[in-house]
């Protein structure tokens, strides 16, 4: 009887210790991890003269860790800006579609807090109320950081930018407008939430 009680106590202790080990949360990223993030926004502004502006945007992102430090991913987006005059007629109606790819290098991927560098390439097209189109490409480099608040959720921020943009109207003989950006200001800080699975 004594041996049976000791055996049951040993099994219970082992089971409890095993359960405690499984409850320890692990933070950070590893090879094969995937994550999603993105942005969503909707807004409306009504002026005293009864003119109105409505805006909407959505931009999901997906990333996959090909090894412990490098993640690659894709993103897509849609935004619309519509302005109505005081009589309810549309004076602006711009729709923009974007697609892009990105790569990230994480300096401390298996930690709760990590720095990363991101390189992105994107393409976008905008159509206005008169069916005029503008197409553009952009390349950007930005540093960032992530902080895991739980096993699956992390806050992230990218700041600063080193980028190149080329935008061209979709018309014969149209010249492209090219720009190069470098700097750190409040317009270049992006905050987000990511979900790791």
C-alpha positions as CSV (number, residue, x, y, z in Angstrom):
1,X,0.0,0.0,0.0
2,X,2.8,2.3,0.9
3,X,4.5,1.6,-2.5
4,X,1.3,2.3,-4.3
5,X,0.8,5.7,-2.6
6,X,4.5,6.7,-3.3
7,X,4.1,5.6,-6.9
8,X,0.9,7.7,-7.3
9,X,2.6,10.7,-5.7
10,X,5.6,10.4,-8.0
11,X,3.3,10.2,-11.1
12,X,1.3,13.2,-9.9
13,X,4.5,15.2,-9.3
14,X,5.8,14.3,-12.7
15,X,2.5,15.3,-14.3
16,X,2.4,18.6,-12.5
17,X,6.0,19.4,-13.4
18,X,5.3,18.5,-17.0
19,X,2.2,20.8,-17.1
20,X,4.2,23.6,-15.6
21,X,6.9,23.3,-18.3
22,X,4.2,23.4,-21.0
23,X,2.7,26.6,-19.6
24,X,6.0,28.6,-19.9
25,X,5.4,31.1,-22.7
26,X,8.0,31.5,-25.4
27,X,8.4,34.8,-27.1
28,X,10.0,35.9,-30.3
29,X,10.2,34.3,-33.8
30,X,11.7,31.1,-35.1
31,X,12.1,29.3,-38.4
32,X,8.7,28.4,-39.9
33,X,6.8,31.0,-37.9
34,X,4.2,33.0,-39.8
35,X,2.6,36.4,-39.0
36,X,-0.1,38.7,-40.1
37,X,-0.5,42.4,-39.6
38,X,-2.0,45.3,-41.5
39,X,-4.0,48.4,-41.3
40,X,-7.6,49.5,-41.6
41,X,-9.1,52.9,-41.5
42,X,-12.4,54.7,-42.2
43,X,-13.2,58.3,-41.8
44,X,-15.6,61.1,-42.6
45,X,-15.4,64.9,-42.4
46,X,-18.4,67.2,-42.9
47,X,-17.8,70.9,-43.5
48,X,-20.1,73.8,-42.5
49,X,-21.1,74.2,-46.2
50,X,-22.4,70.6,-46.2
51,X,-19.5,69.3,-48.3
52,X,-18.2,66.0,-47.2
53,X,-15.1,63.8,-47.4
54,X,-15.1,60.1,-46.9
55,X,-12.1,57.8,-46.7
56,X,-11.5,54.1,-46.4
57,X,-8.3,52.0,-46.5
58,X,-7.3,48.4,-45.8
59,X,-3.9,46.8,-46.2
60,X,-3.2,43.3,-44.9
61,X,0.3,41.8,-44.7
62,X,1.6,38.3,-44.4
63,X,5.1,37.1,-43.4
64,X,7.0,33.8,-43.2
65,X,10.3,33.1,-41.5
66,X,12.5,31.2,-43.9
67,X,15.1,30.8,-41.2
68,X,15.6,32.1,-37.7
69,X,16.5,35.6,-38.7
70,X,15.0,36.3,-42.1
71,X,11.3,36.8,-42.9
72,X,9.8,37.4,-46.3
73,X,6.2,38.5,-47.1
74,X,3.6,40.1,-49.2
75,X,1.1,42.8,-48.8
76,X,-1.9,44.2,-50.7
77,X,-4.0,47.3,-50.2
78,X,-7.0,49.3,-51.3
79,X,-7.9,52.9,-50.4
80,X,-10.7,55.2,-51.5
81,X,-11.1,59.0,-51.0
82,X,-14.4,60.6,-52.0
83,X,-15.3,64.3,-51.7
84,X,-18.8,65.5,-52.3
85,X,-19.8,69.2,-52.7
86,X,-22.6,70.8,-50.9
87,X,-25.1,69.6,-53.5
88,X,-24.1,65.9,-53.1
89,X,-22.1,65.7,-56.3
90,X,-18.7,63.9,-56.3
91,X,-15.8,66.3,-57.0
92,X,-13.1,63.8,-56.0
93,X,-13.2,60.0,-56.2
94,X,-9.8,58.4,-56.1
95,X,-9.3,54.6,-55.7
96,X,-5.8,53.1,-55.2
97,X,-4.7,49.5,-55.3
98,X,-1.3,48.5,-54.1
99,X,0.7,45.2,-54.0
100,X,4.2,44.6,-52.6
101,X,6.7,42.3,-51.2
102,X,9.1,42.8,-48.3
103,X,12.0,41.1,-46.5
104,X,13.1,41.6,-42.9
105,X,16.3,40.7,-41.0
106,X,15.8,40.3,-37.2
107,X,18.8,40.9,-35.0
108,X,17.4,39.0,-32.0
109,X,14.5,37.0,-33.3
110,X,14.1,34.6,-30.4
111,X,13.8,37.4,-27.8
112,X,10.8,39.3,-26.5
113,X,12.3,42.5,-27.8
114,X,14.1,42.7,-31.2
115,X,15.4,45.1,-33.8
116,X,14.9,44.5,-37.5
117,X,15.6,46.1,-40.9
118,X,13.0,45.9,-43.6
119,X,13.4,46.2,-47.4
120,X,10.2,46.6,-49.4
121,X,9.2,46.9,-53.1
122,X,5.7,48.0,-54.1
123,X,3.5,48.8,-57.1
124,X,0.4,50.9,-57.0
125,X,-2.2,52.3,-59.4
126,X,-4.7,55.1,-58.7
127,X,-7.8,55.9,-60.8
128,X,-9.6,59.3,-60.3
129,X,-13.2,60.4,-61.0
130,X,-12.4,61.0,-64.7
131,X,-10.9,57.5,-65.2
132,X,-7.3,59.0,-65.4
133,X,-4.7,56.5,-64.1
134,X,-1.4,57.0,-62.3
135,X,1.0,54.1,-61.8
136,X,3.9,54.0,-59.5
137,X,6.7,51.9,-58.0
138,X,8.5,52.4,-54.8
139,X,11.5,50.9,-53.0
140,X,12.1,51.6,-49.3
141,X,14.4,50.6,-46.4
142,X,13.3,51.2,-42.8
143,X,14.6,50.1,-39.4
144,X,12.1,48.8,-36.8
145,X,11.5,47.1,-33.5
146,X,9.1,44.5,-32.2
147,X,8.0,43.7,-28.6
148,X,6.0,40.6,-27.7
149,X,3.2,41.4,-25.2
150,X,2.1,37.7,-25.2
151,X,3.1,34.5,-27.0
152,X,1.2,35.4,-30.2
153,X,0.9,39.2,-30.2
154,X,3.6,41.7,-30.7
155,X,3.7,45.5,-31.0
156,X,5.9,46.8,-33.8
157,X,7.2,50.1,-35.0
158,X,9.1,51.2,-38.1
159,X,10.7,54.6,-38.2
160,X,12.7,56.6,-40.7
161,X,12.9,55.9,-44.3
162,X,15.3,55.6,-47.2
163,X,13.1,55.4,-50.3
164,X,12.8,55.9,-54.0
165,X,9.5,56.5,-55.8
166,X,8.6,56.7,-59.5
167,X,5.1,57.8,-60.5
168,X,3.8,58.2,-64.0
169,X,0.4,59.1,-65.5
170,X,-1.0,56.4,-67.7
171,X,-1.0,58.5,-70.9
172,X,1.2,58.4,-74.0
173,X,4.2,60.7,-73.7
174,X,3.8,61.2,-70.0
175,X,7.0,61.7,-68.0
176,X,7.6,59.9,-64.7
177,X,8.0,61.9,-61.5
178,X,10.9,60.5,-59.5
179,X,11.7,61.2,-55.9
180,X,14.3,60.1,-53.3
181,X,13.5,60.4,-49.6
182,X,15.7,60.1,-46.5
183,X,14.8,61.2,-43.1
184,X,13.2,60.7,-39.7
185,X,10.1,62.6,-38.8
186,X,6.7,61.9,-37.4
187,X,5.3,61.1,-40.8
188,X,7.7,58.2,-41.1
189,X,6.8,56.4,-37.9
190,X,4.4,53.5,-38.3
191,X,2.9,51.6,-35.3
192,X,1.3,48.2,-35.6
193,X,0.2,45.0,-34.1
194,X,1.2,41.6,-35.4
195,X,-0.2,38.1,-34.7
196,X,2.3,35.2,-34.9
197,X,1.0,31.6,-35.6
